[in-house]
Amino acid sequence: MAGRCGAVGAGLRAGLSLPCCSRWLRGWHPSLGPSGARWAHAGAAAQLHGEYDAVVIGAGNRAAYLQQAGLRTAVLEKRHVLGGAAVTEEIVPGFKFSRASYLLSLLRPQIYADLELQRHGLRVLPRDPYSFTPLLEDRSPPRSLLLGNDMAQTQQQIAQFSQKDAQAYPEYEAFMGRMVLALDPLLDAPPVDTAALGKGSLLQQLRNLQTLKPLLQAGLALGRQLPRYYEVLTAPISKILNHWFESEPLKATLATDAVIGAMASPHTPGSGYVLLHHVMGELEGRRGAWGYVAGGMGALSQAIAQAATARGAHIFAEKVQGVWERGAAQGVVLQDGTEVRSKLVLSNASPQITFLELIPQEQLPKDFVQRIRQVDTRSPVTKINVAVDRLPSFLAAPNARDGQPLPHHQCSIHLNCEGTQLLHQAYTEAAQGHPSSRPMIELCIPSVLDPGLAPPGCHVVSLFTQYTPSVLAGGRPWDEQARNAYADTVFDCIEDYAPGFKASVIGRDILTPPDLERIFGLPGGNIFHGGMSLDQLYFARPAPSCSGYRSPVPGLYLCGSGAHPGTFQCSEQGQTAPHLLLCSLMQAYVHEELFAWSPLAPGRSRPS
């Protein structure tokens, strides 16, 4: 289901101070394997040159593409661990966690192929079945809903609750599939540059009109069904699902993908798009599939880093203090005062960090700064990583006597999802500043398919939970007491579905929205760098005057989740994971600045 990015507080139950990013750091070298590393100091002259053609703030795939185009490129990562939110960290000794982002799907297939990520060590573990929703019922045993790639088996599962829904489900899947096929190309095309339309010479205007082509093609592909698909983009997901289905467990399970990572209820207009965004992913040729990365999400970041360094890019973990610009971006300034010159600066950081922290406010138009400040970055997410000494045994699907994993253990396990009204109630509590008393929980156990993440017989459990407000009612802080109180609520809920879970816990690590912001740079804890509502998408992301990845500062470009298409990196900030913006789009947009001196332009000379 949805590829979530979340994060974890710090330490087990106590706070864990993060190492300073100006310390000695880990960097990748093409001669080393996926888990190999070389230690080097980012400020050392022998390591970090004083001038590059392009500097990327924050890790991602852009460096590999830019370097391959012949541009001398450096990547400067904020933390001591490369990968943004797509990292693997051993929080509890012997247990390796995907600490923030934890599922992969929105990595575009062409990036996977272009960068030869499989050759650089990336191995993806598909899940089938992929969704499990146990119920709390008086009957024994309680029922559950298991969804997988086998349509006949999935229909049998749905038929427990409604024969009508079982018959409608294939048609629903086909309906959503047609919409994905029509809109998916928009993820690989720059948004329409509305500011450029009608400006410049006739030739420039014709070129600008070409940006409308993908949008027009999407409309033509949807054809006469366009009004129905328009409703999916604008209506509450509850309205869309009510049209197709009658059983609450099925509707609530599907609705989780419409509200995941969003401070929104299933009854919130526009929540249908968030669901669509999550079924746009692809994994090894299967649409809408999500899988685990062998070795944790950090292995994805390592593979991308390997691809970049193999092409000659330089990667350093070093905190960036600001963007060096005098009328135009000329490089970056590190925390120790080191200036790194660059003709281009690409920021994978959020628009809020890029424009409100890295650049002096007086250098930006006041109306632009105001728009960036007004971007909705509210987040409902608290991520809890848990080390356990045995698999949870659910009342609806008890473990076998030998304790070995069953098919549902590999799934995204949805708890407190008996009905959409439960999700709405959880949202309502958070909207009033209170952590949900019965939160929506997505529980994943990646060690079922990747046993090397935990000691023998033990497992790592990822809990992506909603809803928790970024700011508590009355201005109360998210201190250790508040963190643990909420985590206890989550664990009590899991105990209701799987008695004995709390007794299996060896350690836990909690990240509330403020923790996600502090550690991973997610504004407000938002895994998308900003809400995925229609008023903050496409040519309005992050602002109409900045939708084409350009910024008001010449030579400075956005390339993270805060720009179109908004795929998350947890920052899918990740990279955030993961989700990742195609660097090829970036190249298309910086083409004007690069073409005069790019090695790809024969006969052109490089300016001094």
N, C-alpha and C positions, 0 to 999 in steps of 0.2 A: 504494500500500500504506500502511503506517502513516505518520501524520503526525508526523514526528520533530521533536524539538527537541533541539538539542545546542548546543554552543558552541565557541568557538575560543579557544585559549590567549591569546596576546597577541603582537603584532608578527609578523614573518615567522618567523624562528627565534629572535629575541631577545625579551625581555619588552617589553611596551608598557604604560607606566603610563597608567591611566585618568584623565581629567580630573576634578577635584574637582566634586562635584555642586552645590556652592554657588557655582559660577562663573556667568557670564552664560549664559543658557540659551535653548533654542529652544522656541517655542510656536506653536501654529497659530491662524490667524484665518480666519473663514469667507469672507472676500473673496479669499483666496489659493487657488491651485490645489493639487493633491495634493502637489506637491513644494515649494510655497511655505512660507515660514517667517518669523516675526517674532521678533527677539531682544528679550528683556526680562529684568529682574532679578527673581527670585522674591520677594525680600524688599522690593521697592519698594512703598510704600504705595499708589501709584496702580495697581499691578498686583494685588497680593494683599491682599484685604480682611481685616479682623480677625475677621469672623464669617460663617459660612455655615450653612445648614440641614443640609448633609451634606458630609463630606470623605471622599474615596476615596484610600486609600494605594495607589498603583500604578495604572497605566493599565488601561483596559478599557472595556467597553460600558456599565458601570453608570451612569456619570455622565450619559450621554445620556438614559437612561430616567428617572433621578431628576430631572434638569433638566426633562424633558418633563412630569413630574408636577407641576411647579411649585415644586420645591425648589431653592433657590439652592445650587449644587454646585461644589466645587473638587476638582481631581485633583492630587495631589502625587506626582510620579515621582521615583524614587531617582536614576537616571542622568541624564546630560546629553542622552541620546537617549530620546525618548518611545517606549514600546511594550514594556517589559520585555524578553522574549527574542524578540519579533517585531519585529526591527529590520533595517534595511539599512545596512551600513557599508562604506566604501571602505577596506579594510585594505591592499590593494596598489593603488598608484596606477592608476586607470583601470578597476579591477575592483570591482564592487558585489556584496557578499555578503549573503545572508540568514545573518547570523552565527551565529545559534543555531537557532531554529525555521525550518524551510525548506519545509514542505508544508502545504497547507490542506485541511481537510475538516470538522473537528468544529465549525466555526462554525455554530450552529443556524440553519436556514433562516429562522425568524421574526425573528431578529436582523438578518439580511441585509436582509429586507424592511422591518422596522420602522424601521431607521436609514437606509434608502435609501442603502446603501453604494455601490451602483453609481453613483448620482448624485454621490457624494462622491469618485469617482475609483477605486474598487476594480474591478480587472479580473482575472478568474481565467483561467488557461490550463490547460484540461483535458488529460489525457494518455491517449492510446490508440495503441499498447498502453501498459500501465502497469508491467509487471514483466518483467525479463530476468535469467535465471540462466545464465551460461556455465559450462561444466564444464572441469576439467582432466583430459584423457584422452590416452592414447597414440595414439588414432586421429586421422586428419587428414581434414577439420578436426574439432575436438572438437564435441560436441553442445551445444545450449543449449535453454533452455525460455523461450518468450515467451508471456506471458499478456496478453489484451486483452479488449475488450468484445464482440468477435465470437466467439460460443460455438463455432461450427463450426471456426474457425481455431485457437482455443485447444485444442479437442479433438484436432485434428491434431498440435499441438505435444506434447501429453501422450502421444499414441499412440506417439511415438518411444520412450517408456520403458515404456508399458503400455497395451494396448488396454482392459484391464479398468478402469484408472483413467480413461481417456478417457470411457468410458461412464458411470462413476460420478460424474464431476465435476459435470454439471448437477444431479443429485439432491442432491449435497453443497451446492451453491450455494443450491438451493431450501430445503434444511433449515436452513441458517444464516440465510437470508432470513426465514423464518417466525419464527425466534427473535428476530431484530432487530426485526421489526414488533411483536412482543409486548412486548419489553423497552424499546424506544426511548422510549415515553411516560414511563418512569421517570426519564429524564434531564431531563424538563421538569416534574417534580413534586417537591416537597420530600420528603425521606425521612420515614418514620414517626417521630413524636416519642414514643419509647417512655417517656420520663420523664413525659410529660403524660397518657398513657393511664390512665384510672381515677382521675384527680384533678380537683378543682374541682367546680363545680355540674353538675347533670345536663345542662344545655345545653352547657356547656364540654366535657363528656365526649363528647357526641354530635358536637360539632364536631371533637374530636380523632380520633374514630373515622373521620371522613371521609378522614383522611390514609392510611387503609388501602386506600381505593378503587383507586388505580392499581396497587397490589401485587396485589390480588385480581383485577383485570381482566387483569393479565399472566398470572396463573396460569390463568384461564379461557381465555385466548387460546391457551395452550400445550396445554390439554386433556389427552388421554390420553398425549400424547408428553412430558408433564412429566418423568418419570423420565429419559428420554434427554437432555433439555435440562439437567436438573439435573447430569447427568454432565459436560456441557460446562463448566459453571461450576466444578466441583470437581476434575475429574480432570486429570492431566498432558495437555498437548496431544498428546504423542506417542501416548498411548493412543487419543485421539479420532481422530487421523489414521490410525493403524494400522487402525482399524475400517473406514475408507473406502478407503484407498489402499495400494498396495504399492511404488510407485517412490519411491526416496529423494529425488531432486531435487525432485519435486513436494511431498513432505512437508516437506522442509527449507525450501523457499521459503514455503510457507504458515505454517510454524512461526515464521518471523521475526517475524510480526505478533503472535505469542503471547509473545514474550520481549523485544520491542523496548522499551528503556528500563527493563527490569526485571532485577534481579539474580536471575535464575531460568534454569533449564535447561528444554528441552522436556520433560524428565522430572519437572519440579517440579509437584506437585499444585496445581491452581488456575490454571495458566498458560493454560487454555482461555479464561478470562474476558478476559484481556488481548487475545487475538485477537478476541473478540467486540466488545470496546470499539472496536477499530480498524475493524471493518467496519460500525459503527453510523453512521459519518460519511455525509455527503451533499454532493454538489457539483453545483449546477445541475440538481437533480432526479434525479441518478443515485446510488443507494445505494452506499456503500462506496468511492466515487471520491475520489481525492486529486489536487490540482493545484498548479501554481505560481502565485504572485501576481506579476503584471506589475510590474516595478520592485523586486521582492524583498518579503520579508515586512513590511518597514517601511511599504510602501504600504498594507497592511491597517490598521496602527496609525494612519497618517495619515488614512485614510478614517473610522475610528471617531472620531478626534479632531475631524475636520471636522464630523461629525454632532453631536458634543457641543457644540462651540463655536457651531455654527449655532443651537443651542437655548439658548445663553446660558451654558453651563458655562465655568469658568475652569480652565485647565490650566497647570501649572508643573512644571518639572524642578527639584526641590529635595530634598535628603536629609532624611528625617524622622528626628528623634532619638528621639522617644517619643510615646506617647499621653498626653494630658493628662487625668487623671481624678481626681476626688475623690468616690469612691463610685460614680461613673458617668462614662462617657467624655464629656468636654466639649470635645474638640478634639485637636490635635496640636501638638507642639513641634518646630520646625525646628532644624537644626544650629546656626544662628546665634543660637538662643535665642528667635526669634520665636514667639509663641503664636497659633495660629489657632483661634478658638472654633468649635464646631460642635455641633449637637444630636445628630448621628449621626456615627459614624466607621465606615467600611467598609474592611476591610483585604484587599487583593488579595495581600498578602505571604503567605508560607507560615505555617502555624500556629506553627512553631518561631520564626520571626522575630517574629511578632505577639506571642506570649505569653512568649517567653523573652528577647527583646531590647527590645521597645518598651514593655513594661509591667513595673513593679517586681514582683519575684517575691512579695513579701509581700502584694501586693494580690490574689493568686490562691489558691484552695484548693490545699493541698499535694498532694492526690491527683490533682488535675487537672494540675498542673505535671508530676508524675511520668508521667502517661499521655502527655503531649505529648513528653516526653523519650524515651519508649519507642517512639514511632512509628518504624517501619522506613523509613529514608530512603536505604538503600544504593543506589548507582547504578553501573551497569557502563559508562556512556557516556563516550567521548571523541570530540569533534567536531573534525574537521580541515577547514578551508576551503583550497582550493588554486586558484591561478591557473596556467593552462596556455596554451601557445601553439598548441595543436592538439588536436583530438579524440582520445581514446584509441581505438586500433584493437585489437579483441579477436580472439584467435585463432579463436574460435568464430563470429565475424561480422566479418570484416575490413572496413575502411573502403573506400569507393569511391575511384577514382583522383582525383576532384576534391576529396576531403576533406570533402564536404558531409555533414551529419548524416543518419543512417539512422534508421528507426523506433525501434530499440532504444535509441538515445541519449537519448530523452526519458523513458525508464523509470526506476524504481528498480532499479538494477543490483545484484544480490545475488552477492557473492563469498564464497568459502569456505563455500558452502551446498550442497555435493554430497550431504550426508546429515545427519540430525538428530544422529548421533553426533559429528560435527565440532562442532556447536554445543554439545553437552554437554561435550566436551573443553575447548573454549574457556572455558566457564563454570567448570569445575572448576579450571582454572589460576587464574582470577581469585578464586575463593572461597578459595584458599590464599594470596592476596596478590600474585600475579604477573600482569602484563599478558599476555594471551593471545598465544601464539606464532603462532597462526593465527586471528586474530580474525574475527568475523562483520563484514562490511562492507556497508553500503548506500551505493552511489555514485549521486549524482544530478548532472545537468548542466543546470540551469535555463536557461542561456544558449542552449541549443538551441532553445527556444521563445520566449525573451526575449533577443534578440541585444544589446539595449542595455546589458546587464549587463557586457559586456566589450568591449575594442577589437576591431576587425574581425579575423576569423580566430582570435581567442582565445576562451577559455571560462573560466567559473567552475565549480569542481567541489566538491560538498559530500560529505564522507565522514562518515557516522554509524557509529561503530564500537563494537563490544563484543567482548570484555569487558575492562574495566580496573577494578581495585578502587579504592575511594575512598582506602583506606589501604594502602600497600605493605607487604609482608612485612618484619618487623624494624623497622618504624617509619620506613623510608626515606622521604625527602620526594619529592614530585613536582617535582623541580627541573628546570632546563632540560635537563640531560643525560638525565634519565629521560624527559622529554617527547619529545625528539628521537629517543631510542632506540626508543621505541614507534612514533613516526611512521615511522621508517625500516623497521620491521617491516611496517607497513601498506603502505607504498609498495613494498616487496619483493613482498608478496602480489599487489598490483595488477599489478606488472611480469610476474608469472607468467601472468596472464590476458591482459594487453595490453602486450607488449614495446614499449619506447620511451616508456612513460608517464613514468618518472623523468626522462628527458631533456627532456620537455616542460614540466616544472615551472618556473615563474617565481618563485613565492613560496608560502609556506604559513603557516598560523596554527593553533595547536593549543590545544584546551581540554580538559583532563582534568577529572575530577569536582570536585577542589578549585577549579579555575578557574571552573567553572560556578556553584559556590556563591558564590565571591568576587565575580564580576562580575554575575551575574543573580539572586542570592539564592535559588538552588535548594538546599535543604538536602541536603547530601551529594552534590550534583550531580544529584539526582533530578528528572527533568523533570515528574513528576506531583505534586511537593511531598510525596511519600510513596508507598510501594508500593501497587499496585493489587490486592493480595491480598484475599480475601473478608473477612478479619478487620479490614480497614481500608477497607471500602466501605459505602455506603448509611448506615444509622443508626449505624455505628461510625466514620464519617469526620468529623473526625479523632479524635473520642472520643464515646462514647454520650451524654455529658452536653452535647455541643456539636455534635450532628449537624444541628440545625435552623438553622445559621448564626449563632445567638446565641452569646454567650460568657458566661463568669462575670461579666464587667464589663457592666453595663447600658449600652445605647447603642452597644456595640461589636460588629460583625458581621464574619464571614468571608465573602469572596466570590471566593476564588481556587481554584486547583486542589486545595488541601488540604481543600476542602469537597466535598460531593456536588454533581455527579456525578464530580468528579475529572478532568474533561477537561483536557488539558495545554496549557499555554501556554509551555512552555519557558522555559517555561514556559512549548504550547501552551501558561510560565512565562511563557508566554507566555505566554503568550499567547500564552506563553507565550504562547504562543501560544499560538497560538493558542490551544487549546481554550478555550471560554469559557462561564462559568456565566451562565445567563439572569438578567439583572437583574430581570426580572419575578418570578422566584422570590424574589429579595431583597425586592422590594416587598411581596410577599405576606406575608413573614415580619416585616417591620418595619411592617406595616399598623397594628398596635395602637398603636405609638408615633407614627405619622404621621397617623392618621386624624383625631385630635382637632383638628389645625390645618392639614391639607393643603388646598390650593386645590381639590382634587377633591371635597372634602366640603362641599357647599353649606350655608350657614347656620352653619358652624362658625367660631369665632374662634380666632385663633392666640394661644397663651399668650405672655406676655412672657418 
